[in-house]
Amino acid sequence: MSQHRLFRDWFLIRRDLPQMRALFLTCVSFLLPIAIWCFFSYTPWIWHPDVKIQISAEREGITTVFTAGDRVSKAFFPEFAKAVRDENAKVLAAREAGTSESGAKRKNQKLLRQIAPIATIHQWIPEADAQNDTAIFAIWRDLAVGEKTATNPALTPENLKIVKQNWAVLSAISTEFSFAQLPDQPLLKLIPQGKPSNPVYLPAPDEVIRSGYRDFTAEVPAGELTMKERYLRSLSIIFRGFLWACIIGIPIGILCGVFDFFSKLFEPFVDFFRYMPAPTFSTLLVAVLLAGDAPKIALVFIGTVFQMILVISKTTRLLDPSLLEAAQTLGAKPRQLVTHVVVPGILPNLYNDLRILLGWAWTWLVIAELIGVKSGLTEFIETQGRFRNFDRVYPIIILIGVTGFVMDQILSSLHGVLFPWSGKPSPMAHAFRNFIKKIISPLTALFRRNRKLPETP
Amino acid sequence: MIDSIALPDYREKSPEVAARFERLVQRPVALEVVGLTKRFESSRGSVTALDNVSFSVHKRELMCVIGPSGCGKSTLVRILAGLESPTSGEVRVNGISVSGPGPDRGMVFQGYTLFPWQTVKENVMFGPRMAGKSSYSAESEAREWIGLVGLSKFENAYPHQLSGGMKQRVAIARALANQPRVLFMDEPFGALDAQTRCQMQAYLLEIWKNVDITIVFITHDLDEAVFLSDRILVLDANPGRIRELVEVPVPRPRSEAQLFDPTFMATRKHIDHMMHPPGQTQKDTPVMRLAVSDPDVI
């Protein structure tokens, strides 16, 4: 039995897949989690243990208020709707018996506002007008006479009937809103409506995208930071912390790798210190460096520099010792050995180490931003998470992940550009290098010509 | 086979060769080794790698050092280059005692040891740059040496783009660019395939002819040693001692055709017997029978 060649040779032990297949699988590795997320979010009969309320109502004698957007459990929702229906039945019965209680004007005003979520979703009224009673009154009229029809979500026939019944009572007094002319007797309440939904911690992809878009484009009140400013502030903390770690860590690491003296002097303590978690110093750092960015930068620094010293000293020791011997037989002095052999020799590996260590520094971002005065993206995550607005939290988490990932990819593709001799450069790296060469070669030629003059007799 | 052919005594020299050796020993001594001893101390006791080794190499001489593995020939050359220090004894270059590595003694390693981050040209410039020459004069010098080893077309290539033979030529050019008194070569062609190795030997003789340089060449290859050298220093193992200093009676200039010259074969045989005494050769081992072997064939 022969298989189609598309299905053959996907599973070969220790053999690389062709480029197209590798690329395909790379895409799938990202699409698969998204597909699973969509599957759980958009298939109504999968999971969906809650009901997300679209139209809500207040119940007599119960202080718990559910508003549109809240979630209640699937088991509780029918009970909630039934209670409202029972109250409506009582109102109707009292109205027929002529025993309706009066003094319900204020209650009726609140009741009319139940339609507001439907009106804002359909963009009949702007969100700011959700308590504008004149506008809301007009919506009741339009729905009752059929001038407007709710489509997403549609009103149930039961609710549409209530809208018409209420409009009949309202229009009998006045067709324009005025508080004084609201009926004195209770109106009927809209029956709660909702759709199956997942718990609040698993918002659907479209909700996350929409919230993310809104948060990143929204105008913020004066004095608060825009998302872009928060983002840049977070990045600056990471990079400043990492930069300080590099300034201190790289020279010490190289010295430890080159001279046993420094290795024995520094490494035992560094090895011990790195086991103390950096966050344990957070209160100390705030006490010493006070509020502001300084303690945050210091935390990233402490979390990174000790690893850096150990990793770089190890990388330095891995340099082929025969290169040092060769340089010695060519007359290199100890100082020249370090500057002309050790440093250029370890650069490609050092670059890779720094790439990995930068990833390490990222992990300290959230903790660093929590200490002292909360700041940056983490402050936003903290605040929104506390309000359980997880649809606004996820975009930030994803943003942090994407930034780290993209940065690492860029840095790793630059490896070929910076160190063409350490392997075969990628086509992109090659093109980039030729471009740079084209710019630099006229300059060096000029430089050389100037140097030449005094030497020729 | 070689035992069955009647060969002349290896000590017999043609008048021409005898005259050459006379001229050679009259030249000043470039490298003098006096009573060199190296002991490695370990927890299990001490091992003597070199025991009281003394010899001298004349200017413009090409001397090979050969010996069974473990005879300390690598240790010897590392001490001569200053990369290791002897337990006792002395190394003199042009009559001056030296310790530690220096630009007066160049070295070519078996593992190429080119700096991978530098182009061919930059590698060759390394020595002159370390000596403080300007990059312009170092560069023009480097070009000359690269031309000498025939790699002008590759001066801007990186080592990883070159073949093994080319890398070793760059390493030779790099060592020569420093203009050392003596050039040490530690099995430089050991990692190359047989054909490239022959080419490289011819190259080396060509370079040696054109450059005023004294060479001490470490090898374990008999043909290589006889083909290249004026004199061969044969070492014994455990402890490393000088067995004999053989004067090679093969006339120069050398060519591959001389591999079957009676004087060449006689010298080769003599050294071979010193390193592997005839009684010690292993008898043929019986054929290992496999379960599926056809008994008639064996």
HADDOCK unambig.tbl for C-alpha pairs under 7 A between the chains (distance, minus, plus):
assign (segid A and resid 322 and name CA) (segid B and resid 113 and name CA) 6.33 0.50 0.50
assign (segid A and resid 323 and name CA) (segid B and resid 113 and name CA) 5.40 0.50 0.50
assign (segid A and resid 323 and name CA) (segid B and resid 115 and name CA) 6.86 0.50 0.50
assign (segid A and resid 325 and name CA) (segid B and resid 83 and name CA) 6.94 0.50 0.50
assign (segid A and resid 326 and name CA) (segid B and resid 113 and name CA) 6.50 0.50 0.50
assign (segid A and resid 328 and name CA) (segid B and resid 101 and name CA) 5.88 0.50 0.50
assign (segid A and resid 328 and name CA) (segid B and resid 102 and name CA) 6.74 0.50 0.50
assign (segid A and resid 329 and name CA) (segid B and resid 81 and name CA) 6.93 0.50 0.50
assign (segid A and resid 329 and name CA) (segid B and resid 101 and name CA) 5.28 0.50 0.50
assign (segid A and resid 329 and name CA) (segid B and resid 102 and name CA) 5.44 0.50 0.50
assign (segid A and resid 329 and name CA) (segid B and resid 103 and name CA) 5.82 0.50 0.50
assign (segid A and resid 329 and name CA) (segid B and resid 105 and name CA) 6.68 0.50 0.50
assign (segid A and resid 329 and name CA) (segid B and resid 106 and name CA) 5.72 0.50 0.50
assign (segid A and resid 329 and name CA) (segid B and resid 107 and name CA) 6.21 0.50 0.50
assign (segid A and resid 330 and name CA) (segid B and resid 102 and name CA) 6.76 0.50 0.50
assign (segid A and resid 330 and name CA) (segid B and resid 103 and name CA) 5.12 0.50 0.50
assign (segid A and resid 330 and name CA) (segid B and resid 106 and name CA) 6.50 0.50 0.50
assign (segid A and resid 330 and name CA) (segid B and resid 127 and name CA) 4.99 0.50 0.50
assign (segid A and resid 330 and name CA) (segid B and resid 175 and name CA) 6.79 0.50 0.50
assign (segid A and resid 330 and name CA) (segid B and resid 178 and name CA) 6.77 0.50 0.50
assign (segid A and resid 331 and name CA) (segid B and resid 102 and name CA) 5.03 0.50 0.50
assign (segid A and resid 331 and name CA) (segid B and resid 103 and name CA) 4.40 0.50 0.50
assign (segid A and resid 331 and name CA) (segid B and resid 127 and name CA) 6.31 0.50 0.50
assign (segid A and resid 331 and name CA) (segid B and resid 130 and name CA) 6.35 0.50 0.50
assign (segid A and resid 331 and name CA) (segid B and resid 131 and name CA) 6.97 0.50 0.50
assign (segid A and resid 332 and name CA) (segid B and resid 130 and name CA) 5.60 0.50 0.50
assign (segid A and resid 344 and name CA) (segid B and resid 117 and name CA) 6.98 0.50 0.50
assign (segid A and resid 345 and name CA) (segid B and resid 117 and name CA) 6.88 0.50 0.50
assign (segid A and resid 421 and name CA) (segid B and resid 116 and name CA) 6.34 0.50 0.50
assign (segid A and resid 421 and name CA) (segid B and resid 117 and name CA) 5.69 0.50 0.50
assign (segid A and resid 421 and name CA) (segid B and resid 158 and name CA) 6.10 0.50 0.50
assign (segid A and resid 421 and name CA) (segid B and resid 160 and name CA) 6.89 0.50 0.50
